[in-house]
Amino acid sequence: MGRNEEMPLLDSLDAVADLVRRRSGLYVRWSRGPHPDTDTLSSRDELTGVPLPGLSANALDVEEWWGDRPVRTWVARRLYDYSHLPRLKGTFTRPWILHGTEAGRGPDNEPLVRDVEPLGWIAASVIDEADHEVTSLPGPWGPMRRDGDRPG
């Protein structure tokens, strides 16, 4: 895997959606980046400390059941779902896109990825765009509660 500073920055939700349209096998990982992850090339179960057979990540490939809905909205949802991680894990936790091979599933049923090819950082402004995309949708969509979020 390459060094963090060598990765390009994806600076719009449309740029991320275009990449998802063009290439399959993409994942988003929230961490300090590829360079720190090269030490182990695996994640650990936070509860038990058990090493996992790959890096914990979240799939960006559009599922068939999504139908002809916008890829942009799909990507926004996938980014929105885990945008709480910097609050929980620290400000150095950032999203980045990788291509890889699924090696199994983690304790939260998340994909565990190996043969990782880092593709780019996702800018903070993209997460803001994703948040706006998801929270402004009509119907039953809306903010999801995450650890640390408490009712008012």
C-alpha positions as CSV (number, residue, x, y, z in Angstrom):
1,M,0.0,0.0,0.0
2,G,1.1,3.5,-0.7
3,R,1.9,6.4,1.6
4,N,-1.0,8.6,2.7
5,E,0.3,11.8,1.1
6,E,0.5,10.1,-2.3
7,M,-3.3,9.5,-2.5
8,P,-5.5,11.9,-4.5
9,L,-8.3,13.7,-2.8
10,L,-11.9,13.1,-4.0
11,D,-13.5,16.4,-3.4
12,S,-17.1,16.0,-4.4
13,L,-19.9,13.4,-3.9
14,D,-20.3,13.3,-7.7
15,A,-16.6,12.3,-8.1
16,V,-17.0,9.4,-5.6
17,A,-20.3,8.4,-7.3
18,D,-18.5,8.4,-10.7
19,L,-15.7,6.2,-9.4
20,V,-18.4,3.7,-8.0
21,R,-20.1,3.7,-11.4
22,R,-16.8,2.9,-13.2
23,R,-15.3,0.3,-10.9
24,S,-16.5,-2.5,-8.7
25,G,-14.9,-4.0,-5.6
26,L,-14.7,-0.6,-3.9
27,Y,-14.8,0.0,-0.2
28,V,-14.6,2.9,2.2
29,R,-12.5,2.6,5.2
30,W,-12.4,5.0,8.1
31,S,-8.9,5.1,9.7
32,R,-5.7,7.1,9.9
33,G,-5.0,5.9,6.3
34,P,-3.3,3.2,4.3
35,H,0.2,3.9,5.6
36,P,-0.7,3.2,9.3
37,D,-2.8,0.2,8.2
38,T,0.3,-1.4,6.5
39,D,1.6,-2.4,9.9
40,T,-0.9,-5.2,10.3
41,L,-3.0,-5.3,7.2
42,S,-5.8,-6.5,9.5
43,S,-8.3,-5.0,11.9
44,R,-9.0,-6.3,15.4
45,D,-12.3,-7.0,17.1
46,E,-12.6,-4.1,19.5
47,L,-14.4,-6.2,22.1
48,T,-12.1,-9.3,22.2
49,G,-8.9,-8.1,20.6
50,V,-9.0,-11.0,18.1
51,P,-7.1,-10.2,14.9
52,L,-9.4,-10.3,11.8
53,P,-8.3,-11.6,8.4
54,G,-8.4,-8.2,6.7
55,L,-9.2,-4.5,7.1
56,S,-12.6,-3.6,8.3
57,A,-14.3,-1.5,5.5
58,N,-17.8,-0.9,4.0
59,A,-18.8,-1.8,0.5
60,L,-19.5,0.9,-2.0
61,D,-20.8,-1.4,-4.8
62,V,-24.4,-0.6,-5.6
63,E,-26.7,-3.6,-4.7
64,E,-29.1,-4.9,-7.3
65,W,-32.1,-4.1,-5.1
66,W,-31.3,-0.4,-5.3
67,G,-32.7,-0.6,-8.9
68,D,-32.4,2.6,-11.0
69,R,-32.2,5.0,-8.0
70,P,-29.3,7.5,-8.2
71,V,-25.8,6.1,-7.5
72,R,-25.1,9.5,-5.9
73,T,-27.7,8.8,-3.3
74,W,-26.4,5.3,-2.7
75,V,-22.9,6.6,-2.1
76,A,-24.2,9.4,0.1
77,R,-26.0,6.8,2.3
78,R,-22.9,4.5,2.5
79,L,-20.8,7.5,3.6
80,Y,-23.4,8.9,5.9
81,D,-23.8,5.5,7.7
82,Y,-20.3,5.7,9.2
83,S,-19.6,9.4,9.4
84,H,-19.9,9.2,13.2
85,L,-16.6,7.4,13.4
86,P,-14.3,10.4,13.7
87,R,-16.3,11.5,16.8
88,L,-15.8,8.0,18.3
89,K,-12.3,7.2,17.2
90,G,-10.7,10.6,17.1
91,T,-10.1,13.4,14.6
92,F,-7.3,11.5,12.8
93,T,-9.9,9.0,11.6
94,R,-10.7,9.9,7.9
95,P,-12.5,8.1,5.1
96,W,-10.6,6.7,2.1
97,I,-11.5,4.6,-0.8
98,L,-9.8,1.3,-1.6
99,H,-10.2,-1.6,-4.0
100,G,-9.8,-5.0,-2.5
101,T,-10.9,-8.6,-2.1
102,E,-13.4,-9.6,0.6
103,A,-11.7,-12.1,3.0
104,G,-14.6,-12.6,5.4
105,R,-17.0,-10.7,7.7
106,G,-16.3,-8.9,10.9
107,P,-18.2,-9.0,14.2
108,D,-20.6,-6.3,12.9
109,N,-21.0,-8.2,9.6
110,E,-18.8,-5.7,7.9
111,P,-16.5,-6.8,5.0
112,L,-12.9,-7.6,5.9
113,V,-10.8,-6.7,2.9
114,R,-7.3,-7.8,1.8
115,D,-5.2,-7.2,-1.3
116,V,-5.8,-3.5,-0.7
117,E,-5.2,-0.9,-3.4
118,P,-5.7,2.6,-1.9
119,L,-7.4,4.9,-4.4
120,G,-8.0,8.2,-2.6
121,W,-9.0,10.2,0.4
122,I,-12.6,11.4,0.7
123,A,-12.7,15.1,1.6
124,A,-14.6,16.3,4.6
125,S,-16.8,18.4,2.3
126,V,-18.0,15.2,0.6
127,I,-19.2,13.9,4.0
128,D,-21.0,17.2,4.4
129,E,-22.6,16.7,1.0
130,A,-23.6,13.1,1.9
131,D,-25.2,14.3,5.1
132,H,-27.2,16.9,3.2
133,E,-28.2,14.4,0.5
134,V,-29.5,11.9,3.0
135,T,-31.2,14.2,5.5
136,S,-32.9,16.2,2.8
137,L,-34.6,13.2,1.2
138,P,-38.4,13.0,1.5
139,G,-40.1,10.1,3.2
140,P,-38.9,7.8,5.9
141,W,-35.2,8.7,5.5
142,G,-33.6,10.8,8.1
143,P,-30.8,11.0,10.6
144,M,-29.8,7.6,12.1
145,R,-28.9,7.4,15.8
146,R,-25.3,6.4,16.5
147,D,-23.2,5.8,19.7
148,G,-22.7,9.2,21.3
149,D,-25.9,10.6,19.9
150,R,-28.4,11.1,22.7
151,P,-32.0,12.2,22.5
152,G,-32.4,15.9,23.5
